[in-house]
Amino acid sequence: MAIDEENIIEITDEDGDVIKCELYDIVEFEGKQYALLLEADSDEEEPEVVLMRYTEEGEDVYFETIDDDDEFNKVQDYIESLEEEIEDEE
């Protein structure tokens, strides 16, 4: 996987480890935006996808952990339905 250095962000996991991720896509759901991030340092063929809430305030951009399990599951289901639509079109 080619990595675009301009789209690399660093996030800190719950253990305090810094993970480099590539911004893959931003999806809007129920009036909020969510970022799909791919682990940039992953050796796996299909790197893990990290889902975070995405907000912009002026020129500042924020990636926030989704702590609400219900919100996370709804967004995850929505994204999976989008993937199914794309597969059906192919």
Summary of the structure (lengths in Angstrom):
residues: 90
radius of gyration: 13.8
end to end distance: 22.0
largest distance: 40.8
contacts: 193
relative contact order: 0.15
helix: 27%
strand: 43%
